[in-house]
Amino acid sequence: MKVLWRNLEQDRERAMISSWPFVICLVLLVSTPVVFVLVHRILMPRTLPGIPDMDEADDFALFRRATLASAGGGGGAGFRRRPPSAPKIAFLFLTNSDLTFAPLWERFFRGHERLFNVYVHADPAARLLLSPTPSFLGRFIPAKATQRASPTLISAARRLLAAALVDDPANAFFALISQHCVPLHSFRFTYRALLADPGAPPTPAGGRRHRRSYIEILSGEPGLRDRYVARGDDVMIHEVPFEQFRVGSQFFVLARRHAVLVVRDRRLWKKFKMPCLESMADSCYPEEHYFPTLLEMQDPQGCTRYTLTRVNWTDSVGGHPHTYRPPEISASLINRLRRSNSTYSYLFARKFSPDCLDPLLKLADSVIFQD
């Protein structure tokens, strides 16, 4: 009996020993993905928020519609299709708060309803308390969340461009505007200034001149290298060499062909949509680089290289420009803001605090809209 018991014990020990390799392999198989995830999180640099996959899918569908609509000259679902008309300006309002200066814009638009369209991208998280004025009523497009130091501001601008392209084939210029922005001239002056651009290059066949885009494009600026590597040292290569990396104002006026070029782009977007490193948050301003870099690479001769939106950076705080307050509002301020260092005049200006509305309205008819 003792011999039988000893044999059973020996058989069990041999079975356990023979099963050890299997157990070890099973443990390694189960633990390897966990170890990989932990090592990835520990060793890989932490990044700022990026673009959600669902947002990307929705945008791709919209951009495809915009590209097809522009190629075919037609409208699309979501906005009313219109017959051909005189060239129009599409005013693209990018906001995360109330459109406080809408009453001033209403005076600007008054009497020119056939020469403009309004589109608004409002961050869904924003609490808009003011009721839309007539020109803004029903002009809000499907929007996604936006935040600083992320490519979401680029996506929002591209959505506005795409919505305007789909909506009306007569939209010839696309002006990106913030909720803190105000006009510096009358609509008539603004319209004529854009359409009568004397510097527009002729077409290769010598026909009607191409309309230029008014977008700031700068190179060699201080800190440009840090902004280039904000996503990582080699992330932008090879699509965007540092020698072609540009910077400029977030606010622009694009000609229609350039608006189409922006919504059709995939090559540069796959680089610029990548999130910045957390350690480079202070150098992360993708919305100031994507548009000037893309147009510099695709059509440098078709751009003015300057912006029509005046901004005061003399006492900026945290990446924000000077904010004008009611005591500063005067006729002399409006005239100073209009003046540039070249032959052109600024058409818009920012940044104004909401309580500037009343003093600006008082100057509207006697100063702002008197050209």
C-alpha positions as CSV (number, residue, x, y, z in Angstrom):
1,M,0.0,0.0,0.0
2,K,2.8,2.3,0.9
3,V,4.5,1.5,-2.4
4,L,1.3,2.4,-4.3
5,W,0.9,5.7,-2.5
6,R,4.5,6.6,-3.2
7,N,4.0,5.8,-6.9
8,L,1.0,8.1,-7.0
9,E,2.9,10.9,-5.3
10,Q,5.7,10.5,-7.8
11,D,3.3,10.5,-10.8
12,R,1.7,13.7,-9.5
13,E,5.1,15.4,-9.0
14,R,6.1,14.4,-12.6
15,A,2.8,15.8,-13.9
16,M,3.3,19.1,-12.1
17,I,6.8,19.4,-13.4
18,S,5.8,18.6,-17.0
19,S,3.0,21.3,-16.8
20,W,5.3,24.1,-15.7
21,P,6.4,25.2,-19.2
22,F,2.7,25.4,-20.2
23,V,1.9,27.5,-17.2
24,I,4.9,29.8,-17.8
25,C,3.9,30.3,-21.5
26,L,0.3,31.1,-20.5
27,V,1.4,33.7,-17.9
28,L,3.7,35.3,-20.4
29,L,1.0,35.3,-23.1
30,V,-1.5,37.0,-20.8
31,S,0.9,39.5,-19.3
32,T,2.8,40.6,-22.4
33,P,0.0,43.0,-23.6
34,V,-0.3,44.4,-20.1
35,V,3.4,45.0,-19.8
36,F,3.5,46.5,-23.3
37,V,0.7,49.0,-22.3
38,L,2.4,49.9,-19.1
39,V,5.8,50.4,-20.7
40,H,4.2,52.5,-23.5
41,R,2.5,54.7,-20.9
42,I,5.7,55.1,-18.9
43,L,8.2,55.6,-21.6
44,M,6.2,57.4,-24.3
45,P,5.9,61.2,-23.9
46,R,2.5,62.4,-22.7
47,T,0.5,64.4,-25.3
48,L,-2.2,67.0,-25.2
49,P,-5.7,66.1,-26.4
50,G,-6.1,65.3,-30.1
51,I,-8.9,64.9,-32.6
52,P,-11.6,62.2,-31.7
53,D,-12.0,59.5,-34.4
54,M,-15.7,60.2,-34.7
55,D,-15.1,63.9,-35.4
56,E,-12.6,62.9,-38.1
57,A,-15.2,60.6,-39.8
58,D,-17.9,63.3,-39.8
59,D,-15.5,65.9,-41.1
60,F,-14.3,63.7,-43.9
61,A,-17.8,63.2,-45.2
62,L,-18.5,67.0,-45.0
63,F,-15.2,67.8,-46.8
64,R,-16.0,65.3,-49.5
65,R,-19.4,66.9,-50.1
66,A,-17.7,70.3,-50.2
67,T,-15.1,69.2,-52.8
68,L,-17.8,67.6,-55.0
69,A,-20.1,70.6,-54.7
70,S,-17.3,72.9,-55.8
71,A,-16.4,70.7,-58.7
72,G,-20.0,70.6,-59.8
73,G,-20.9,74.1,-58.9
74,G,-23.9,72.9,-56.9
75,G,-25.1,73.2,-53.3
76,G,-25.7,70.4,-50.9
77,A,-27.9,69.1,-48.2
78,G,-28.3,71.2,-45.0
79,F,-28.6,74.6,-46.7
80,R,-30.8,76.0,-49.4
81,R,-29.5,75.7,-52.9
82,R,-29.3,79.0,-54.7
83,P,-29.1,80.1,-58.3
84,P,-25.9,81.9,-59.5
85,S,-25.5,85.4,-58.3
86,A,-22.9,88.2,-57.8
87,P,-19.8,87.2,-55.9
88,K,-20.4,87.0,-52.1
89,I,-18.4,87.2,-49.0
90,A,-18.9,84.3,-46.5
91,F,-18.4,85.5,-42.9
92,L,-17.2,82.5,-40.8
93,F,-17.7,83.2,-37.1
94,L,-15.7,80.9,-34.9
95,T,-16.9,81.3,-31.3
96,N,-17.0,79.7,-27.8
97,S,-19.2,82.4,-26.3
98,D,-22.0,84.8,-27.1
99,L,-21.8,86.8,-30.3
100,T,-21.9,90.1,-28.3
101,F,-21.1,92.3,-31.3
102,A,-23.9,90.9,-33.5
103,P,-25.8,94.2,-33.4
104,L,-22.8,96.0,-34.8
105,W,-22.4,93.4,-37.5
106,E,-26.1,93.8,-38.3
107,R,-25.6,97.5,-39.1
108,F,-22.5,96.5,-41.2
109,F,-24.6,94.0,-43.2
110,R,-27.7,96.2,-43.6
111,G,-28.8,96.7,-47.2
112,H,-26.3,94.2,-48.7
113,E,-28.2,90.9,-48.0
114,R,-27.5,89.6,-51.5
115,L,-23.7,90.0,-51.2
116,F,-22.9,88.0,-48.1
117,N,-23.6,84.8,-46.1
118,V,-23.0,84.1,-42.4
119,Y,-21.9,80.8,-40.9
120,V,-21.3,80.2,-37.2
121,H,-19.3,77.4,-35.5
122,A,-20.2,77.6,-31.8
123,D,-18.4,75.2,-29.4
124,P,-21.2,72.8,-28.1
125,A,-20.0,73.4,-24.5
126,A,-20.5,77.2,-24.8
127,R,-23.6,78.7,-23.1
128,L,-25.0,81.1,-25.6
129,L,-27.5,83.3,-23.7
130,L,-28.2,86.0,-26.4
131,S,-30.8,85.3,-29.0
132,P,-29.4,85.4,-32.6
133,T,-30.0,88.6,-34.5
134,P,-31.6,88.2,-38.0
135,S,-28.3,87.7,-40.0
136,F,-27.2,85.0,-37.6
137,L,-30.5,83.2,-37.2
138,G,-30.4,79.7,-38.6
139,R,-26.8,80.1,-39.6
140,F,-25.2,77.8,-37.0
141,I,-23.4,74.8,-38.5
142,P,-23.0,71.4,-36.8
143,A,-20.1,72.0,-34.4
144,K,-17.5,70.0,-32.4
145,A,-15.6,70.9,-29.2
146,T,-12.6,73.2,-29.6
147,Q,-9.8,74.1,-27.3
148,R,-6.5,75.9,-27.4
149,A,-3.2,74.1,-28.0
150,S,-4.9,71.5,-30.1
151,P,-5.8,71.0,-33.8
152,T,-9.5,71.3,-33.0
153,L,-9.4,75.0,-34.0
154,I,-8.1,74.0,-37.4
155,S,-10.9,71.5,-37.7
156,A,-13.5,74.1,-36.8
157,A,-12.2,76.5,-39.4
158,R,-12.2,73.8,-42.0
159,R,-15.8,72.9,-41.1
160,L,-16.8,76.5,-41.6
161,L,-15.1,76.6,-45.0
162,A,-16.7,73.4,-46.1
163,A,-20.2,74.4,-45.0
164,A,-19.9,77.7,-46.9
165,L,-18.6,75.9,-50.0
166,V,-21.5,73.5,-49.9
167,D,-24.1,76.1,-49.2
168,D,-23.6,78.7,-51.9
169,P,-21.5,78.5,-55.1
170,A,-21.5,82.3,-55.2
171,N,-19.3,82.5,-52.1
172,A,-16.1,84.0,-53.5
173,F,-14.3,85.0,-50.3
174,F,-14.3,83.3,-46.9
175,A,-13.5,85.6,-43.9
176,L,-12.7,83.9,-40.6
177,I,-13.9,86.0,-37.7
178,S,-13.9,85.6,-33.9
179,Q,-16.6,86.7,-31.5
180,H,-14.2,89.5,-30.3
181,C,-13.8,90.9,-33.8
182,V,-15.4,94.1,-35.2
183,P,-15.5,95.7,-38.7
184,L,-13.4,98.8,-39.3
185,H,-15.1,100.0,-42.5
186,S,-18.5,99.9,-44.2
187,F,-19.6,96.7,-46.0
188,R,-19.4,98.6,-49.4
189,F,-15.7,99.5,-48.7
190,T,-14.9,96.0,-47.6
191,Y,-16.6,94.3,-50.6
192,R,-14.9,96.6,-53.1
193,A,-11.5,96.2,-51.4
194,L,-11.6,92.4,-51.7
195,L,-13.0,92.2,-55.2
196,A,-10.8,95.0,-56.7
197,D,-7.5,93.5,-55.6
198,P,-4.9,95.2,-58.0
199,G,-2.3,92.6,-57.1
200,A,-4.2,89.6,-58.2
201,P,-2.1,87.5,-60.7
202,P,-3.5,86.8,-64.1
203,T,-4.4,83.3,-65.2
204,P,-1.9,81.4,-67.3
205,A,-4.1,81.9,-70.4
206,G,-4.2,85.6,-69.8
207,G,-7.9,85.6,-68.8
208,R,-9.6,87.0,-65.7
209,R,-7.3,87.5,-62.8
210,H,-7.3,84.9,-60.0
211,R,-8.5,86.3,-56.7
212,R,-5.8,86.3,-54.0
213,S,-6.2,85.1,-50.4
214,Y,-5.4,87.6,-47.6
215,I,-3.5,85.4,-45.2
216,E,-0.4,86.3,-43.2
217,I,2.6,84.0,-44.1
218,L,5.8,84.5,-42.1
219,S,9.1,82.7,-41.9
220,G,12.2,83.1,-39.6
221,E,10.1,84.2,-36.7
222,P,11.5,83.7,-33.1
223,G,10.5,80.4,-31.6
224,L,9.6,78.9,-34.9
225,R,11.8,75.8,-34.4
226,D,10.2,75.1,-31.0
227,R,6.8,75.2,-32.6
228,Y,8.0,72.9,-35.4
229,V,9.0,70.2,-32.9
230,A,6.0,70.7,-30.6
231,R,4.7,67.2,-31.6
232,G,8.2,65.6,-31.5
233,D,11.6,66.1,-33.2
234,D,10.9,64.2,-36.4
235,V,7.1,64.1,-36.6
236,M,6.6,66.7,-39.3
237,I,9.2,65.1,-41.7
238,H,8.9,64.5,-44.6
239,E,5.6,66.1,-45.5
240,V,6.5,69.4,-43.9
241,P,10.2,70.3,-44.0
242,F,11.2,72.9,-41.5
243,E,12.3,75.2,-44.4
244,Q,8.7,75.3,-45.5
245,F,7.1,75.6,-42.1
246,R,5.3,79.0,-41.8
247,V,3.4,81.0,-39.2
248,G,0.7,83.6,-39.5
249,S,-2.5,85.1,-38.0
250,Q,-5.3,82.6,-37.3
251,F,-7.7,85.0,-39.0
252,F,-7.7,85.2,-42.8
253,V,-9.8,85.9,-45.9
254,L,-9.4,83.0,-48.4
255,A,-10.3,83.0,-52.1
256,R,-12.7,80.2,-53.1
257,R,-10.1,78.0,-54.8
258,H,-7.9,78.1,-51.7
259,A,-10.9,77.2,-49.5
260,V,-11.4,74.1,-51.7
261,L,-7.7,73.4,-51.4
262,V,-7.9,73.4,-47.6
263,V,-10.9,71.1,-47.3
264,R,-9.4,68.7,-49.9
265,D,-6.1,68.5,-48.1
266,R,-5.1,65.1,-46.5
267,R,-1.4,65.1,-46.8
268,L,-0.5,68.0,-44.4
269,W,-3.5,67.4,-42.2
270,K,-2.2,64.0,-41.1
271,K,0.8,65.8,-39.6
272,F,-1.0,68.8,-38.1
273,K,-3.8,66.8,-36.5
274,M,-1.2,65.0,-34.3
275,P,-1.4,66.3,-30.7
276,C,1.5,68.3,-29.2
277,L,3.6,67.0,-26.4
278,E,2.5,68.2,-23.0
279,S,6.0,69.4,-22.4
280,M,5.7,71.7,-25.5
281,A,2.3,73.2,-24.6
282,D,3.6,76.7,-24.6
283,S,4.7,76.2,-28.2
284,C,1.5,74.6,-29.5
285,Y,-0.4,76.9,-31.8
286,P,-1.3,74.6,-34.8
287,E,-4.0,77.0,-36.1
288,E,-1.3,79.6,-36.7
289,H,0.7,77.2,-38.8
290,Y,-1.5,74.9,-40.8
291,F,-3.1,77.4,-43.2
292,P,0.0,79.5,-44.0
293,T,2.1,76.4,-44.4
294,L,-0.4,74.7,-46.7
295,L,-0.9,77.8,-48.9
296,E,2.9,78.6,-49.0
297,M,3.5,75.1,-50.3
298,Q,0.6,75.0,-52.8
299,D,0.2,78.5,-54.1
300,P,2.5,81.2,-52.7
301,Q,1.9,83.6,-55.6
302,G,-1.8,83.5,-54.9
303,C,-1.5,85.0,-51.4
304,T,-1.0,88.5,-50.2
305,R,1.1,87.2,-47.2
306,Y,-0.6,89.8,-44.9
307,T,-3.8,89.6,-42.9
308,L,-6.7,92.1,-43.0
309,T,-7.4,91.7,-39.3
310,R,-5.6,94.1,-37.0
311,V,-4.4,92.7,-33.6
312,N,-2.4,94.5,-30.9
313,W,0.3,92.2,-29.4
314,T,2.1,94.9,-27.5
315,D,1.0,93.7,-24.1
316,S,-0.2,90.2,-24.8
317,V,-0.8,87.9,-21.8
318,G,-0.7,84.1,-22.0
319,G,-0.8,84.1,-25.8
320,H,-3.8,86.5,-25.9
321,P,-3.5,89.9,-27.6
322,H,-4.4,93.2,-26.0
323,T,-8.1,93.5,-25.2
324,Y,-9.7,96.9,-25.8
325,R,-11.9,98.3,-23.1
326,P,-14.7,101.0,-23.3
327,P,-12.5,103.9,-22.2
328,E,-10.2,103.2,-25.2
329,I,-13.0,103.3,-27.8
330,S,-12.8,106.5,-29.9
331,A,-12.7,107.8,-33.5
332,S,-8.9,108.1,-33.3
333,L,-8.6,104.4,-32.2
334,I,-10.7,103.3,-35.2
335,N,-8.5,105.4,-37.6
336,R,-5.3,104.0,-36.0
337,L,-6.5,100.4,-36.3
338,R,-7.3,100.9,-40.0
339,R,-3.8,102.0,-40.9
340,S,-1.2,99.5,-42.0
341,N,2.5,99.8,-43.0
342,S,1.6,99.2,-46.6
343,T,-0.9,100.5,-49.1
344,Y,-3.8,98.4,-47.9
345,S,-6.2,99.2,-45.0
346,Y,-7.1,96.8,-42.3
347,L,-10.8,95.7,-42.6
348,F,-11.3,94.1,-39.2
349,A,-9.9,94.3,-35.7
350,R,-9.8,92.4,-32.5
351,K,-9.8,91.9,-29.5
352,F,-12.7,93.9,-27.9
353,S,-14.3,93.2,-24.5
354,P,-18.1,92.6,-24.7
355,D,-18.8,95.9,-22.9
356,C,-17.4,97.8,-25.9
357,L,-20.6,97.2,-27.8
358,D,-22.4,100.4,-26.8
359,P,-19.5,102.8,-27.5
360,L,-18.8,101.1,-30.8
361,L,-22.5,101.4,-31.8
362,K,-22.3,105.1,-31.0
363,L,-19.4,105.4,-33.5
364,A,-20.8,103.1,-36.1
365,D,-22.6,105.5,-38.4
366,S,-20.4,108.6,-37.9
367,V,-17.0,106.9,-37.9
368,I,-16.8,103.2,-38.6
369,F,-19.0,103.1,-41.6
370,Q,-17.9,106.5,-43.0
371,D,-15.0,105.6,-45.3
